[in-house]
Each structure stands twice: as structure tokens, then as C-alpha cells.
Amino acid sequence: MKASLVIPTYNSKELLVPCLVSLNHQRLDEPDEFEVVLVDDGSTDGTGEAVDALDLSYPVRRVYVPRTESSCRSAARNAGIRAAEGDLVVFADGDQIIDPLFLQEHIRCHRTRPGIVAIGFRDYLAPGAVDLPALGRSFTPEALPPVVAVDERAEVTDTLSQNLANLATGWHFLYGCNFSVRTEHLLAVGGFDEDIRKWSFEDVELGYRLHRIGLTLVHNPFSRVYHQHHPESDADRYAAWRENLALLTAKHPEPEVRLQEVLDAYFDPRREDRSSWFDAYLRFEFACRAVAGRLPLGRSYEVLVVDESNLDGAVPEIESAGAVQDLVVVDTTDDRDLPVTVQTLRTGRELLYFKNPGPELLKQAAKSFGCGALLTVGTES
């Protein structure tokens, strides 16, 4: 399979150069291949010259889009989609450092699954420079500033379920910094909405439309990127968020879209009672569950522990048990395929999934869902 990695950039060559250098270390299985489609959204900071000076081991298709009043990340990404030659389009931002298994993992998710959107998370790096000579030699943590925070979405999945498809709000987890979808599906929905020109929601809105045409959004825990620190204004971000939320709800008046208003408790920097992202998101998720008739939650869950002894027959066992009972799957194996496979199953019941969880995570999940069965598993493990 050929993957086209679309990376938009605008006047951020200091962040883009480490991103492109990190991609020299991608590990793909034969005969898979990849290209980078670098979309320069009208940069004036010498981005082109900086890229020309790099020694890159992979093909780069550069697309220059002149800057206009209509310039935005949606338009830049759409230009990348049009230029892409791969069966699969993968997206990352130019301020990310990209793990060597990133593309291999995205391709693996899609190889035998034509109807999914694969979503990866990001870790946040501390302020500081990347050691470019060291990163050029190998992908090593010593070349990067330390990780200071994990992706905010991970706290939700660790608490509620690592089965993204079981969340009522899973479509909201599509962030432009790390996801992939087959080219045919992007073309079918018309790509990104270019009416959304400011920060926020252009990626979430695409996630919602891909969800609405029946694609399954899944989380791949092994496709990682690392976000390079750069200053941002909370006030500017909030103003853009409010404007785009109004635009989004006008286009999609469905209740689950309008319920994103709950997240204002996190985004508004003026609030004295400003919520954490996690707490605001839990309210959003459970409000959407209520609208969908998925509350109250059942208090009786069957627990299925998957280890090396029953891994081969795990999927039919999950399907069988999950068809008649709300189910918690605790995966203690190192298998990389089961997490995605579980997320594509449709049992008609609550299907919670946790990979190698510690007792504390299981206790947190039990508290959120009000089920004692998880506490028993956590104690036994």
C-alpha cells in the first residue's frame, strides 16, 4: 500500500525542519511505500530554502499555495489531498516530531479494513530546541526535549474505554495532527470544509462527516507524534473556537454537534471556574449518550480477559459474549492488531476495551461506569 503523508506548513520552518528530518527514520514493511506531500501555505520565512537544504531519504512533493484572504489549513490540506498519489492519505502537522512506526501503523490499520478512519495521539514536548544532528543520526529521545504531557484524549479513553467506536463522541477525537483515511473516502465527502478558516473544528467537522457516512473511527495506540512547543494565545484560540462553533452548528444542527457547547467550560480563559479538558469532555460525552438513549448505563458487565492462551479465539468470543451482555475486554497481550479489531466490532451492547491497564485505571473506569466487575479484575491483576 502507498501512503501519502500530507503536511501543511506556514511560516514555521524552525518547527518543520525537525519534523521532516524525523521522517528519515520511518520503518515500512515491504512492499509498502510513502511520499510526503508538503503544502506550503504561502510562507515568507524561507521555508522553501530550508527544505531544499535538507538531506531527506524519501520523496517529497512540494505544493506551494499563494497566500490569499481565503487561505486556511482546510484549503492547504485539500491541496495536499489533490496532489496525493497514495491509496491512503495520512495527516500530520508541521510542528510534530514523527515516530518511526507512525506510517507503518497507519498502513497496518487500513490494509484489510476498508471502512475505517485511524486516529493516533500526540505527546507534548517541553520548550527547547531539538538536537538536529542527533535526530539526523537516529530517532532517539535524547535528541528531543522531554515529554511534559500526554494527549488529553488519552485520559478519556483510559477512563471510559480504549474502544473509540464505543464513545458517543468519538468523531470529535479526529485531530489533524495524526489521522489517516483512504483517499476514496476523502474524495467522497469533499475533503475539509474551507469555510472553516480559523483555528479549531476543521478537523473535527471532517470527522463528523466521515462518521455520518458510516466509517468507523478507531484509535491506534502505536502511531505516535510529538508536539513541539510554541507559544499560543488562549484568548485568540477561544475567539476562533467560538466563531467556528457557531459556523459548525449552523451547518450541522444535530444535537450531538450543538452539545460541543459544553466544552466552553474549558476553552473560555475568562472563567473563574474554568474546567479541565477532561471534566468538560466527560460532560460532553455523557450528554451525547443521554441524547442517544444510552443512559443510564447498565451495572452488570461481563469481563473477558485476553491473554496469550486465548488470543487466537478472542475475536469470536468477544462477538459472542458482547451480543448478549455489556462487555469489558481486558487485553493483557502485546498484540498490536486486537485493539483496532475490537473497535470495528458491532455487538449492539456496550463494549469497553482496555489494553494492559493497571489496577488504578480499572478502578477509575469502574467509578465512571458504576460497575464493580472492573474492580475485581483490577484486584486480581
N, C-alpha and C positions, 0 to 999 in steps of 0.2 A: 504494500500500500504506500502511496506517496502522500505526504502531509505537506501542506503549505502553511508555514507559520507567519501570520500577519502581525506586524509590529508597527503601530503608528508612533510618530515622534514629532515634537515641535519644540525647537529651541532648548533642547536639553541634552546636548552632546556629552556633557560630563557624566550623565547617567546612562546614556545609550551605549557608549563605548564599552563599559564593563559588561553590559547586557550581551552585546554581540560577541565579545571575547569569551564569555562563559559558554556560548553555544558551540565553540570549537570542541567541547568535550562531550557532545551528545553521543549516546550509545544506542544504535539501532540494530534490530535483528535483520539479517538478510532475508529477502531482497528489498526490505523497506528502504525508503529514501525520503529526504525532506529538502525543501527550499525555504528560504526566508524571503518574504515579501515585505520590504521596508518602505513604509509610506511616510515620506517627508511632507508634513502638512504646512509647507511654506516657510521653513526655518530660515533665519537670517544670521545664525550664530556660527556658521562654518561647519554645520553638521555634515554636509557632503564631503568636504575636505578631510574631516576627521575619520569618516568611514573609509575613504579612499586609502588612508594611511594604515589601515589595519590589515594584518595577515590572517585571513579567515579561511577555514578549511571546508566551507560549504558554499553552495551557490546562493547569491543574493540578487533578487530582482528589485531594483530601486524604482519607486514611483514617486515623482515629485508632483505635488498638488499645489498650484499657486494659491496664495492666501487671499481670501475674499470675505465679504460680510457673512457668507454662508458657511465658512469653514468651521468644522467641529469634528469631534472624534468619530461620530457616526459616519460622516461623509468620508473621512480618511479610511476608516475600516472598510467601508463599502468599496472604495477604490482598490483596496487590497484584495477584497473578495473577487472583484472583476479581473484582477491580474493573476490570481492564483491558478495554478495548473494541477493542484493535487485533488485526489478524491476526498480528502479530509482537510478542513480548514481549522487550524489551531490558532488561538489568540493569546497574545501576551502584550504587556505594555513595555515601553522602552525604559522604564525605571526599575525593571526587575532583573535580578540575577537568576539564571535558569539552571535548575538541577540537571545533571547528566542523564537521568532517566525520564525526564519530562516528556519528550516526544515519543519515546518507546512506550510509555504508559498510556498516552492518549491513543496511539495507534492500536495497542492491545485491546483497549476497551471497545473499539469500533470494529475490530476485524470480523467478528461473527455476529455483531449486533447492529443491524441497520437502522434501528429506530431510537437511538439514544442521543443525549447531549451529555458529554463528560465534563465534570467540573472539578478543578483542583483548588487547593487553598494556597495561602501565602503566609510566610513568616515575616516579621518586621525587623529590620536591622537597625542597630543604634546609629546615631550620627557618626560620620567618619568616612575617610577615604578607603576605597578598595585598593588593595595591593595588586596593581595590574600585571607586573612581571610575574608574580607568584600565581595569579589566576591564569595567566597565559601558559604556564608550565603544567598546571593541573588544577582540577576543581577541588580545592581544599578549604575547610573552614577558616584556616589561618589567614587566608587572603581576604576575608570579609570582616567587617565589623560584627560584633556579637549579635545574636538574635536577642531582642529585648521583649518581644511579644509574639504570641501565636495568633493565627487568624481568628477574628471574633466569631466567625461562623462555627469554628470547631467546638466552642463551648456549648452551642446549641445542639449540635449533633452528638456530642459526648453525653449530653444530659437527656435528650429526648429520643434519639436513635441515630445511628450512623447510616440508616436507610433513608437517604434523602427523599426518595419517592414516597415515603410514608408521611412526610410532613405536608401539611395543608399549604404551606408557603414555600415549598422547595424551589419554585420558579424564581423566587426573589434571591436565591443564592447564586444566580448566574452573574459573575463579575467579569468584566472584560480582560482582567489581568491573567486569567488562566481558565480557559474552557475550549472545547472542540465540538464540532458538529460537521456532518457530511455536507459537502458543497451543495448537493441537490436540495437539501432541506433549507439551507440559507437562501438559495435562489427561489425556492417555493414561497417563502414568506417575505421576500423582497429585501432581505438584509436588515441593517439598522435603520431606525426611523431618523431621518435627517432633520426633522422638525425639532428634535431634542438637541440643542446646541450647547448648553452649558453643562457643568459638572453634574453627574448623577443621573440615574434612571435609564440612560440609553441602552445599557446592557440588560438591566432588569426587565425593561419593556420587551426586548427581544426574547428573553427567557420566557416571559408570559405568552408571547405569540407561539413560540416553539412548543410550549406546554399545551396550548389550546389546539394545535393540530395533531396532538396525540403522541408526541415524542416523550420519552421517559428521561427525566433529568437525574443523573446519578453522580455521586461523589466518588472520585478516585483518590484514595489517601496517599498514593505513591507518586503523583505528579505534582511536584513542589516548585514554587518560586520564592524568591526572597526580595522583599520590597526595600529599595534603597531609600534612606531617609532624605526628605527635602521639605522645606518649610511650606505650610499651608495655613490659610486663614479660615478659622471656624466661622466667622461672620460671613465671609464670601461664600463658603460652601453651603451654609444654611440658606442664604438668599437664593442660590441656584437650586437647591433642593426644593424649596417651597415653589419656585416658579415651575420647575419640571414636574412636581407632583400635581399641580393644577392642570398642566398640559396632559399628563398621563391619565388622570381620572376623567378628563373630558373625552379622551379617545377611547378609554376603556371604563365605562361607568359601573362595571360589575362590583359587587360588594367587597370581594377579596382584594381588589385593586384599591378601592377607596379606603379600606381599613389600614393601608400603609400610613394613614394619618397618625396612627398610634405611635409611630416611630419619631414623631415630632418631639416627644419627651426626651429623646436622646440628642437630636440634631440641633435643637434650639439652644445656643450658648448663653442666652439671657436668663434662662430659667434657674431660679434658686433651688428648685427640686429636680434638677436635671438627672435623668435616669441613666443607668449604664445601658450600653447597647444590648447586652444580654437580657436584662429585665424588660426593656422595651420590646425586644423581639419576641420574648415569651408571650407577652400580652397580645402581640400581633398574631402569633401562631394560634393561640387558643381562641382568639376572637374568630379567626377564619374557620377553625374547627367547629365552633358553635354555629356559624352560618351554614356550614356544610352538614350539620346534624351529626357531628362526630363527638359530641359531648352530651352527657357525662361519659367519661371513659369507664370501660369495664374494670373491675378489680380482680378479675381472675385471668391470669396468663399462664399458659403452658411454657415451660422453659426447656429449650433444646440446646445442649452443649455440644459443639462440634470440635472434635479433636482428630488426631491422625488416624485413629481406629475407625471412625465413621465418616471421614471426609468424602470418600468416593460416593457414598449414597446419601450425602447430606441434602442435596437439592430436592430429590423426590420426597424425602422425609419432611423437609420444610414445607413443601407444597401440600402434602397430605395433612400434616398436623395443622398448618395455617388455614386450611379450608374450613375447619370446624371449630377453631379456637383462636382467640387472640394469642399471639406467639412472641416470645422473646428468644432470639438466637444469640448465643454467646459463642463466638468463634475464637478458639484458643490456638489455631494453627497459624503458620506463616504463609499460607496460600494467598496469592495476590488476586486470584480470579473470583473467589467466592464473594467478596464484598460487592463487586459490581453485579454478579449474577443474582444475588439476593434482592438487590434494588430493582431488578427487572421483573421480579415475580409479582403476580397479581392474585392474592389469596382471597380478597374480599373482606379480610379482617385486619385488625391492627397487626403489623409485622415489624417488630423492633429488632434492631441488629446492633451488636457491639463486638468489635474486634479487640481481643486481648485487653479487656478492661480490668482495671484494678478494682478492689473492693469499694473504694471511695466513690468511683464513678458509678458503680452499680447502685450504691446507696442513694446517690443524687438522682439517678434515673428513677429509682423506686419512689422517692419522695415526690417527684414531678408527676408521676403517673398513678401514685397512690396504690401501688401493688407490692405486697410483701414477698412475692416469689423471688424478686431480684435480690432482696436482702439475704435470702437463703443461699443463692448462688454465690453472692459475694463472700459470705462467711465460709462456704465450703472451698472456694478457690484461694 
